[in-house]
Amino acid sequence: MIDKRALVIGVLIGLVFGLIGVLVTFYFTTEGMKTKQAEAYDLGLAEGLKRSGTDGINISSHMLQ
């Protein structure tokens, strides 16, 4: 049988490696996500501004009323 001490040490080592893996993954994916979110925001803003002035929907005049 496995003794309790070996089990506890194994669980702790597994938790440490798991935490390191999560932190490394989070670090590398965060930069890519920020870039994608910024690009999506810029595209959405440009499309929204284009539509607000060209399709007869003058958003700014409705906001002033």
mmCIF file as gemmi writes it, N, C-alpha and C atoms, coordinates in Angstrom:
data_model
loop_
_atom_site.group_PDB
_atom_site.id
_atom_site.type_symbol
_atom_site.label_atom_id
_atom_site.label_alt_id
_atom_site.label_comp_id
_atom_site.label_asym_id
_atom_site.label_entity_id
_atom_site.label_seq_id
_atom_site.pdbx_PDB_ins_code
_atom_site.Cartn_x
_atom_site.Cartn_y
_atom_site.Cartn_z
_atom_site.occupancy
_atom_site.B_iso_or_equiv
_atom_site.pdbx_formal_charge
_atom_site.auth_seq_id
_atom_site.auth_asym_id
_atom_site.pdbx_PDB_model_num
ATOM 1 N N . MET Axp A 1 ? 0.841 -1.194 0 1 0 ? 1 A 1
ATOM 2 C CA . MET Axp A 1 ? 0 0 0 1 0 ? 1 A 1
ATOM 3 C C . MET Axp A 1 ? 0.881 1.251 0 1 0 ? 1 A 1
ATOM 4 N N . ILE Axp A 2 ? 0.316 2.28 -0.55 1 0 ? 2 A 1
ATOM 5 C CA . ILE Axp A 2 ? 0.981 3.593 -0.552 1 0 ? 2 A 1
ATOM 6 C C . ILE Axp A 2 ? 0.808 4.212 0.833 1 0 ? 2 A 1
ATOM 7 N N . ASP Axp A 3 ? 1.851 4.737 1.37 1 0 ? 3 A 1
ATOM 8 C CA . ASP Axp A 3 ? 1.676 5.4 2.654 1 0 ? 3 A 1
ATOM 9 C C . ASP Axp A 3 ? 1.18 6.824 2.432 1 0 ? 3 A 1
ATOM 10 N N . LYS Axp A 4 ? 0.616 7.379 3.476 1 0 ? 4 A 1
ATOM 11 C CA . LYS Axp A 4 ? -0.033 8.687 3.37 1 0 ? 4 A 1
ATOM 12 C C . LYS Axp A 4 ? 0.955 9.794 3.031 1 0 ? 4 A 1
ATOM 13 N N . ARG Axp A 5 ? 2.157 9.674 3.52 1 0 ? 5 A 1
ATOM 14 C CA . ARG Axp A 5 ? 3.161 10.712 3.267 1 0 ? 5 A 1
ATOM 15 C C . ARG Axp A 5 ? 3.485 10.8 1.776 1 0 ? 5 A 1
ATOM 16 N N . ALA Axp A 6 ? 3.661 9.659 1.126 1 0 ? 6 A 1
ATOM 17 C CA . ALA Axp A 6 ? 3.952 9.645 -0.31 1 0 ? 6 A 1
ATOM 18 C C . ALA Axp A 6 ? 2.771 10.19 -1.103 1 0 ? 6 A 1
ATOM 19 N N . LEU Axp A 7 ? 1.563 9.872 -0.669 1 0 ? 7 A 1
ATOM 20 C CA . LEU Axp A 7 ? 0.365 10.374 -1.342 1 0 ? 7 A 1
ATOM 21 C C . LEU Axp A 7 ? 0.282 11.897 -1.245 1 0 ? 7 A 1
ATOM 22 N N . VAL Axp A 8 ? 0.527 12.436 -0.068 1 0 ? 8 A 1
ATOM 23 C CA . VAL Axp A 8 ? 0.481 13.888 0.135 1 0 ? 8 A 1
ATOM 24 C C . VAL Axp A 8 ? 1.557 14.575 -0.697 1 0 ? 8 A 1
ATOM 25 N N . ILE Axp A 9 ? 2.751 14.02 -0.712 1 0 ? 9 A 1
ATOM 26 C CA . ILE Axp A 9 ? 3.838 14.609 -1.502 1 0 ? 9 A 1
ATOM 27 C C . ILE Axp A 9 ? 3.491 14.57 -2.989 1 0 ? 9 A 1
ATOM 28 N N . GLY Axp A 10 ? 2.928 13.467 -3.447 1 0 ? 10 A 1
ATOM 29 C CA . GLY Axp A 10 ? 2.528 13.36 -4.852 1 0 ? 10 A 1
ATOM 30 C C . GLY Axp A 10 ? 1.457 14.364 -5.228 1 0 ? 10 A 1
ATOM 31 N N . VAL Axp A 11 ? 0.482 14.541 -4.355 1 0 ? 11 A 1
ATOM 32 C CA . VAL Axp A 11 ? -0.59 15.51 -4.612 1 0 ? 11 A 1
ATOM 33 C C . VAL Axp A 11 ? -0.025 16.925 -4.643 1 0 ? 11 A 1
ATOM 34 N N . LEU Axp A 12 ? 0.842 17.259 -3.711 1 0 ? 12 A 1
ATOM 35 C CA . LEU Axp A 12 ? 1.431 18.603 -3.682 1 0 ? 12 A 1
ATOM 36 C C . LEU Axp A 12 ? 2.279 18.876 -4.923 1 0 ? 12 A 1
ATOM 37 N N . ILE Axp A 13 ? 3.057 17.895 -5.342 1 0 ? 13 A 1
ATOM 38 C CA . ILE Axp A 13 ? 3.863 18.072 -6.555 1 0 ? 13 A 1
ATOM 39 C C . ILE Axp A 13 ? 2.953 18.252 -7.768 1 0 ? 13 A 1
ATOM 40 N N . GLY Axp A 14 ? 1.879 17.483 -7.835 1 0 ? 14 A 1
ATOM 41 C CA . GLY Axp A 14 ? 0.923 17.628 -8.93 1 0 ? 14 A 1
ATOM 42 C C . GLY Axp A 14 ? 0.265 18.997 -8.944 1 0 ? 14 A 1
ATOM 43 N N . LEU Axp A 15 ? -0.089 19.501 -7.772 1 0 ? 15 A 1
ATOM 44 C CA . LEU Axp A 15 ? -0.693 20.833 -7.688 1 0 ? 15 A 1
ATOM 45 C C . LEU Axp A 15 ? 0.275 21.921 -8.132 1 0 ? 15 A 1
ATOM 46 N N . VAL Axp A 16 ? 1.526 21.805 -7.724 1 0 ? 16 A 1
ATOM 47 C CA . VAL Axp A 16 ? 2.53 22.802 -8.107 1 0 ? 16 A 1
ATOM 48 C C . VAL Axp A 16 ? 2.725 22.801 -9.618 1 0 ? 16 A 1
ATOM 49 N N . PHE Axp A 17 ? 2.899 21.609 -10.21 1 0 ? 17 A 1
ATOM 50 C CA . PHE Axp A 17 ? 3.072 21.545 -11.664 1 0 ? 17 A 1
ATOM 51 C C . PHE Axp A 17 ? 1.826 22.036 -12.396 1 0 ? 17 A 1
ATOM 52 N N . GLY Axp A 18 ? 0.651 21.708 -11.883 1 0 ? 18 A 1
ATOM 53 C CA . GLY Axp A 18 ? -0.59 22.177 -12.496 1 0 ? 18 A 1
ATOM 54 C C . GLY Axp A 18 ? -0.714 23.689 -12.448 1 0 ? 18 A 1
ATOM 55 N N . LEU Axp A 19 ? -0.38 24.275 -11.306 1 0 ? 19 A 1
ATOM 56 C CA . LEU Axp A 19 ? -0.445 25.732 -11.164 1 0 ? 19 A 1
ATOM 57 C C . LEU Axp A 19 ? 0.542 26.418 -12.093 1 0 ? 19 A 1
ATOM 58 N N . ILE Axp A 20 ? 1.743 25.885 -12.185 1 0 ? 20 A 1
ATOM 59 C CA . ILE Axp A 20 ? 2.744 26.457 -13.095 1 0 ? 20 A 1
ATOM 60 C C . ILE Axp A 20 ? 2.249 26.367 -14.536 1 0 ? 20 A 1
ATOM 61 N N . GLY Axp A 21 ? 1.659 25.243 -14.906 1 0 ? 21 A 1
ATOM 62 C CA . GLY Axp A 21 ? 1.126 25.087 -16.26 1 0 ? 21 A 1
ATOM 63 C C . GLY Axp A 21 ? 0.028 26.089 -16.566 1 0 ? 21 A 1
ATOM 64 N N . VAL Axp A 22 ? -0.87 26.3 -15.618 1 0 ? 22 A 1
ATOM 65 C CA . VAL Axp A 22 ? -1.956 27.266 -15.815 1 0 ? 22 A 1
ATOM 66 C C . VAL Axp A 22 ? -1.401 28.675 -15.954 1 0 ? 22 A 1
ATOM 67 N N . LEU Axp A 23 ? -0.459 29.053 -15.11 1 0 ? 23 A 1
ATOM 68 C CA . LEU Axp A 23 ? 0.106 30.401 -15.169 1 0 ? 23 A 1
ATOM 69 C C . LEU Axp A 23 ? 0.86 30.648 -16.47 1 0 ? 23 A 1
ATOM 70 N N . VAL Axp A 24 ? 1.619 29.662 -16.924 1 0 ? 24 A 1
ATOM 71 C CA . VAL Axp A 24 ? 2.353 29.812 -18.183 1 0 ? 24 A 1
ATOM 72 C C . VAL Axp A 24 ? 1.378 29.931 -19.348 1 0 ? 24 A 1
ATOM 73 N N . THR Axp A 25 ? 0.357 29.086 -19.363 1 0 ? 25 A 1
ATOM 74 C CA . THR Axp A 25 ? -0.647 29.148 -20.43 1 0 ? 25 A 1
ATOM 75 C C . THR Axp A 25 ? -1.365 30.488 -20.415 1 0 ? 25 A 1
ATOM 76 N N . PHE Axp A 26 ? -1.753 30.959 -19.233 1 0 ? 26 A 1
ATOM 77 C CA . PHE Axp A 26 ? -2.443 32.242 -19.113 1 0 ? 26 A 1
ATOM 78 C C . PHE Axp A 26 ? -1.561 33.386 -19.603 1 0 ? 26 A 1
ATOM 79 N N . TYR Axp A 27 ? -0.283 33.353 -19.272 1 0 ? 27 A 1
ATOM 80 C CA . TYR Axp A 27 ? 0.637 34.415 -19.682 1 0 ? 27 A 1
ATOM 81 C C . TYR Axp A 27 ? 0.743 34.484 -21.203 1 0 ? 27 A 1
ATOM 82 N N . PHE Axp A 28 ? 0.894 33.342 -21.859 1 0 ? 28 A 1
ATOM 83 C CA . PHE Axp A 28 ? 1.083 33.348 -23.302 1 0 ? 28 A 1
ATOM 84 C C . PHE Axp A 28 ? -0.207 33.62 -24.066 1 0 ? 28 A 1
ATOM 85 N N . THR Axp A 29 ? -1.358 33.229 -23.541 1 0 ? 29 A 1
ATOM 86 C CA . THR Axp A 29 ? -2.608 33.463 -24.268 1 0 ? 29 A 1
ATOM 87 C C . THR Axp A 29 ? -3.16 34.859 -24.022 1 0 ? 29 A 1
ATOM 88 N N . THR Axp A 30 ? -2.786 35.512 -22.939 1 0 ? 30 A 1
ATOM 89 C CA . THR Axp A 30 ? -3.32 36.841 -22.634 1 0 ? 30 A 1
ATOM 90 C C . THR Axp A 30 ? -2.894 37.864 -23.682 1 0 ? 30 A 1
ATOM 91 N N . GLU Axp A 31 ? -1.646 37.828 -24.105 1 0 ? 31 A 1
ATOM 92 C CA . GLU Axp A 31 ? -1.168 38.795 -25.098 1 0 ? 31 A 1
ATOM 93 C C . GLU Axp A 31 ? -1.914 38.631 -26.42 1 0 ? 31 A 1
ATOM 94 N N . GLY Axp A 32 ? -2.109 37.41 -26.847 1 0 ? 32 A 1
ATOM 95 C CA . GLY Axp A 32 ? -2.838 37.16 -28.091 1 0 ? 32 A 1
ATOM 96 C C . GLY Axp A 32 ? -4.284 37.605 -27.993 1 0 ? 32 A 1
ATOM 97 N N . MET Axp A 33 ? -4.895 37.394 -26.833 1 0 ? 33 A 1
ATOM 98 C CA . MET Axp A 33 ? -6.29 37.788 -26.656 1 0 ? 33 A 1
ATOM 99 C C . MET Axp A 33 ? -6.43 39.302 -26.656 1 0 ? 33 A 1
ATOM 100 N N . LYS Axp A 34 ? -5.495 40.002 -26.047 1 0 ? 34 A 1
ATOM 101 C CA . LYS Axp A 34 ? -5.551 41.465 -26.042 1 0 ? 34 A 1
ATOM 102 C C . LYS Axp A 34 ? -5.472 42.005 -27.462 1 0 ? 34 A 1
ATOM 103 N N . THR Axp A 35 ? -4.6 41.429 -28.274 1 0 ? 35 A 1
ATOM 104 C CA . THR Axp A 35 ? -4.451 41.866 -29.66 1 0 ? 35 A 1
ATOM 105 C C . THR Axp A 35 ? -5.723 41.609 -30.441 1 0 ? 35 A 1
ATOM 106 N N . LYS Axp A 36 ? -6.3 40.427 -30.288 1 0 ? 36 A 1
ATOM 107 C CA . LYS Axp A 36 ? -7.53 40.091 -31.009 1 0 ? 36 A 1
ATOM 108 C C . LYS Axp A 36 ? -8.687 40.98 -30.571 1 0 ? 36 A 1
ATOM 109 N N . GLN Axp A 37 ? -8.792 41.259 -29.283 1 0 ? 37 A 1
ATOM 110 C CA . GLN Axp A 37 ? -9.861 42.117 -28.791 1 0 ? 37 A 1
ATOM 111 C C . GLN Axp A 37 ? -9.703 43.54 -29.316 1 0 ? 37 A 1
ATOM 112 N N . ALA Axp A 38 ? -8.482 44.037 -29.374 1 0 ? 38 A 1
ATOM 113 C CA . ALA Axp A 38 ? -8.249 45.387 -29.89 1 0 ? 38 A 1
ATOM 114 C C . ALA Axp A 38 ? -8.598 45.471 -31.367 1 0 ? 38 A 1
ATOM 115 N N . GLU Axp A 39 ? -8.23 44.444 -32.131 1 0 ? 39 A 1
ATOM 116 C CA . GLU Axp A 39 ? -8.561 44.432 -33.555 1 0 ? 39 A 1
ATOM 117 C C . GLU Axp A 39 ? -10.07 44.372 -33.761 1 0 ? 39 A 1
ATOM 118 N N . ALA Axp A 40 ? -10.756 43.543 -32.991 1 0 ? 40 A 1
ATOM 119 C CA . ALA Axp A 40 ? -12.209 43.431 -33.115 1 0 ? 40 A 1
ATOM 120 C C . ALA Axp A 40 ? -12.887 44.745 -32.733 1 0 ? 40 A 1
ATOM 121 N N . TYR Axp A 41 ? -12.392 45.403 -31.7 1 0 ? 41 A 1
ATOM 122 C CA . TYR Axp A 41 ? -12.951 46.688 -31.291 1 0 ? 41 A 1
ATOM 123 C C . TYR Axp A 41 ? -12.775 47.725 -32.397 1 0 ? 41 A 1
ATOM 124 N N . ASP Axp A 42 ? -11.585 47.789 -32.973 1 0 ? 42 A 1
ATOM 125 C CA . ASP Axp A 42 ? -11.326 48.759 -34.036 1 0 ? 42 A 1
ATOM 126 C C . ASP Axp A 42 ? -12.21 48.505 -35.249 1 0 ? 42 A 1
ATOM 127 N N . LEU Axp A 43 ? -12.367 47.237 -35.632 1 0 ? 43 A 1
ATOM 128 C CA . LEU Axp A 43 ? -13.227 46.915 -36.774 1 0 ? 43 A 1
ATOM 129 C C . LEU Axp A 43 ? -14.682 47.253 -36.477 1 0 ? 43 A 1
ATOM 130 N N . GLY Axp A 44 ? -15.135 46.937 -35.275 1 0 ? 44 A 1
ATOM 131 C CA . GLY Axp A 44 ? -16.511 47.246 -34.897 1 0 ? 44 A 1
ATOM 132 C C . GLY Axp A 44 ? -16.759 48.742 -34.838 1 0 ? 44 A 1
ATOM 133 N N . LEU Axp A 45 ? -15.807 49.486 -34.32 1 0 ? 45 A 1
ATOM 134 C CA . LEU Axp A 45 ? -15.947 50.936 -34.252 1 0 ? 45 A 1
ATOM 135 C C . LEU Axp A 45 ? -15.996 51.542 -35.645 1 0 ? 45 A 1
ATOM 136 N N . ALA Axp A 46 ? -15.109 51.096 -36.518 1 0 ? 46 A 1
ATOM 137 C CA . ALA Axp A 46 ? -15.09 51.626 -37.884 1 0 ? 46 A 1
ATOM 138 C C . ALA Axp A 46 ? -16.389 51.299 -38.61 1 0 ? 46 A 1
ATOM 139 N N . GLU Axp A 47 ? -16.876 50.068 -38.458 1 0 ? 47 A 1
ATOM 140 C CA . GLU Axp A 47 ? -18.123 49.673 -39.118 1 0 ? 47 A 1
ATOM 141 C C . GLU Axp A 47 ? -19.304 50.454 -38.55 1 0 ? 47 A 1
ATOM 142 N N . GLY Axp A 48 ? -19.33 50.634 -37.249 1 0 ? 48 A 1
ATOM 143 C CA . GLY Axp A 48 ? -20.413 51.39 -36.627 1 0 ? 48 A 1
ATOM 144 C C . GLY Axp A 48 ? -20.425 52.843 -37.061 1 0 ? 48 A 1
ATOM 145 N N . LEU Axp A 49 ? -19.266 53.464 -37.146 1 0 ? 49 A 1
ATOM 146 C CA . LEU Axp A 49 ? -19.204 54.856 -37.596 1 0 ? 49 A 1
ATOM 147 C C . LEU Axp A 49 ? -19.611 54.982 -39.056 1 0 ? 49 A 1
ATOM 148 N N . LYS Axp A 50 ? -19.219 54.007 -39.857 1 0 ? 50 A 1
ATOM 149 C CA . LYS Axp A 50 ? -19.586 54.029 -41.274 1 0 ? 50 A 1
ATOM 150 C C . LYS Axp A 50 ? -21.098 53.904 -41.433 1 0 ? 50 A 1
ATOM 151 N N . ARG Axp A 51 ? -21.697 52.987 -40.717 1 0 ? 51 A 1
ATOM 152 C CA . ARG Axp A 51 ? -23.142 52.774 -40.831 1 0 ? 51 A 1
ATOM 153 C C . ARG Axp A 51 ? -23.935 53.937 -40.25 1 0 ? 51 A 1
ATOM 154 N N . SER Axp A 52 ? -23.422 54.555 -39.218 1 0 ? 52 A 1
ATOM 155 C CA . SER Axp A 52 ? -24.176 55.632 -38.584 1 0 ? 52 A 1
ATOM 156 C C . SER Axp A 52 ? -24.289 56.851 -39.482 1 0 ? 52 A 1
ATOM 157 N N . GLY Axp A 53 ? -23.374 57.019 -40.414 1 0 ? 53 A 1
ATOM 158 C CA . GLY Axp A 53 ? -23.429 58.189 -41.276 1 0 ? 53 A 1
ATOM 159 C C . GLY Axp A 53 ? -23.951 57.919 -42.664 1 0 ? 53 A 1
ATOM 160 N N . THR Axp A 54 ? -23.96 56.666 -43.128 1 0 ? 54 A 1
ATOM 161 C CA . THR Axp A 54 ? -24.299 56.406 -44.523 1 0 ? 54 A 1
ATOM 162 C C . THR Axp A 54 ? -25.676 55.817 -44.739 1 0 ? 54 A 1
ATOM 163 N N . ASP Axp A 55 ? -26.261 55.149 -43.768 1 0 ? 55 A 1
ATOM 164 C CA . ASP Axp A 55 ? -27.536 54.475 -43.992 1 0 ? 55 A 1
ATOM 165 C C . ASP Axp A 55 ? -28.728 55.332 -43.59 1 0 ? 55 A 1
ATOM 166 N N . GLY Axp A 56 ? -28.538 56.605 -43.448 1 0 ? 56 A 1
ATOM 167 C CA . GLY Axp A 56 ? -29.631 57.479 -43.071 1 0 ? 56 A 1
ATOM 168 C C . GLY Axp A 56 ? -29.927 57.446 -41.577 1 0 ? 56 A 1
ATOM 169 N N . ILE Axp A 57 ? -29.077 56.854 -40.807 1 0 ? 57 A 1
ATOM 170 C CA . ILE Axp A 57 ? -29.264 56.804 -39.361 1 0 ? 57 A 1
ATOM 171 C C . ILE Axp A 57 ? -28.23 57.743 -38.764 1 0 ? 57 A 1
ATOM 172 N N . ASN Axp A 58 ? -28.64 58.921 -38.452 1 0 ? 58 A 1
ATOM 173 C CA . ASN Axp A 58 ? -27.705 59.888 -37.899 1 0 ? 58 A 1
ATOM 174 C C . ASN Axp A 58 ? -27.768 59.794 -36.38 1 0 ? 58 A 1
ATOM 175 N N . ILE Axp A 59 ? -26.92 58.98 -35.836 1 0 ? 59 A 1
ATOM 176 C CA . ILE Axp A 59 ? -26.96 58.708 -34.403 1 0 ? 59 A 1
ATOM 177 C C . ILE Axp A 59 ? -26.699 59.971 -33.588 1 0 ? 59 A 1
ATOM 178 N N . SER Axp A 60 ? -25.789 60.791 -34.04 1 0 ? 60 A 1
ATOM 179 C CA . SER Axp A 60 ? -25.435 61.958 -33.242 1 0 ? 60 A 1
ATOM 180 C C . SER Axp A 60 ? -26.604 62.926 -33.107 1 0 ? 60 A 1
ATOM 181 N N . SER Axp A 61 ? -27.45 63.053 -34.122 1 0 ? 61 A 1
ATOM 182 C CA . SER Axp A 61 ? -28.584 63.969 -34.002 1 0 ? 61 A 1
ATOM 183 C C . SER Axp A 61 ? -29.611 63.426 -33.013 1 0 ? 61 A 1
ATOM 184 N N . HIS Axp A 62 ? -29.764 62.116 -32.934 1 0 ? 62 A 1
ATOM 185 C CA . HIS Axp A 62 ? -30.692 61.535 -31.961 1 0 ? 62 A 1
ATOM 186 C C . HIS Axp A 62 ? -30.152 61.67 -30.547 1 0 ? 62 A 1
ATOM 187 N N . MET Axp A 63 ? -28.86 61.687 -30.405 1 0 ? 63 A 1
ATOM 188 C CA . MET Axp A 63 ? -28.275 61.804 -29.076 1 0 ? 63 A 1
ATOM 189 C C . MET Axp A 63 ? -28.411 63.225 -28.534 1 0 ? 63 A 1
ATOM 190 N N . LEU Axp A 64 ? -28.501 64.188 -29.417 1 0 ? 64 A 1
ATOM 191 C CA . LEU Axp A 64 ? -28.583 65.581 -28.98 1 0 ? 64 A 1
ATOM 192 C C . LEU Axp A 64 ? -29.987 65.963 -28.535 1 0 ? 64 A 1
ATOM 193 N N . GLN Axp A 65 ? -30.982 65.218 -28.939 1 0 ? 65 A 1
ATOM 194 C CA . GLN Axp A 65 ? -32.37 65.58 -28.6 1 0 ? 65 A 1
ATOM 195 C C . GLN Axp A 65 ? -32.727 65.241 -27.19 1 0 ? 65 A 1
